[in-house]
Amino acid sequence: MTDRPEDLHAARHGDTAARTAVARAPHASPELLTFLAADPAAQVRQAVAAHAATPPAVARLLAADADAEVRRVLAGRIAALAPELDSKARSRMARISAGTLAMLVEDTAVEVRAAIADAVRDMPDAPRELILRLARDTAMPVAEPVIRLSPLLTEADLLALIATPPVPATRRAVARRPALSETLSDAIAQTADTPAVAALLANPSAAIREATLDRLVAGAGSRPSWQAALVRRAQLPAQAARALGEIVTDQLLGALAARTDLPEGLAAALRSRVTASLAAEDAQDAEAELFAAAQAGDREALLIRLAEAAGVSQARVEAALALRSGRAIAGLCHSAGWSATLAAEVQAVLGGLGPAEVVHPTAEGRWALGEAELQWQAELLEGLPA
């Protein structure tokens, strides 16, 4: 191939853009590319690294280039040829290229190794040694694409990665692999590696034995990431769903109850619990407002809300307050459905009682008075002026 005079002139005397254009030209000769491989501009050398006509011996030199982007571009191109490369290949050029690929796969720059992984991740005929090397890389941008997608990794290879992962994230990559077998799922579940198990449960195509799933549900109580993945798992046996309903947070309980594949009795029970949970949240919000009113000394707001909640007139509340009895006010607050802690605040602020006169809650925040006495105190107030 003879280079055009204008290309030769641009290669020797043109600016960076002109030299790069020559290096990218499909008709550029190996000789011209060899000359441009020593160009001081990394942009030009990158174009040479990407060119299919660059001689293997020149590519070997570029594999040691000081610019990581030059090496990355070269790695992507050489890796695409991986099925044809073998250190024992008959062709001397193929052997040189195989050596270049071996250099690049050991490159210190993650992006260079990642370019190789991206090129070979789903190749059915890539060199198996290369795939195993990439799968055990400690950088996940390199290892994960190969672990998840390479058809050359056997179950034994993946079990070895689970048993002795180069880094903890290796197990997560295996857990995300499509169509994971029950054997591999069992191996991941047995590691008790919380992030890896969460990834496994979130993998919709992973086959998980029912017994394994039950065991993971039993261990999900203190692991919110497991709970979230289990609730959203496509196939969830009724027994697992029932056990899950006992441990998930209120937010996840709603998502679990919304599933359409649950037995009707279980679904109804979960929906009932969601309703009760929402009511409790509303009550907590209401109490927070009342605590704020008490702290601000807003007697009028407390008086109005207590009368409404207890189902009595404001006059009866005023009459109860006039008794200056902590037990009477506590009974009224109990009728209103308020907590013992809030009742103590109401006695102090609305009733004007001192600390010694207030019926305080227990250390656990429960009522110090028994249920019968609280009801009796409320009944006594029925005789007061309405």
Secondary structure, DSSP 4 states (H G I P E B T S, - for coil): -PPPHHHHHHHHHS-HHHHHHHHH-TT--HHHHHHHTT-S-HHHHHHHHH-TTS-HHHHHHHTT-S-HHHHHHHHHHHHHTGGG--TT-SSHHHHHHHHHHHHHHT-S-HHHHHHHHHHHTT-TTS-HHHHHHHHT-SSHHHHHHHHHH-TT--HHHHHHHHHS-SSTHHHHHHHTSTT--HHHHHHHHHHT-HHHHHHHHH-TT----HHHHHHHHHT-TT-HHHHHHHHT-S---HHHHHHHHTTS-HHHHHHHHT-SSS-HHHHHHHHHHHHHHHHHHHHHHHHHHHHHHHHTT-HHHHHHHHHHHHTS-HHHHHHHHHTT-HHHHHHHHHHTT--HHHHHHHHHHTS---TTTS-PPPTTS--SS-HHHHHHHHHHGGGS--
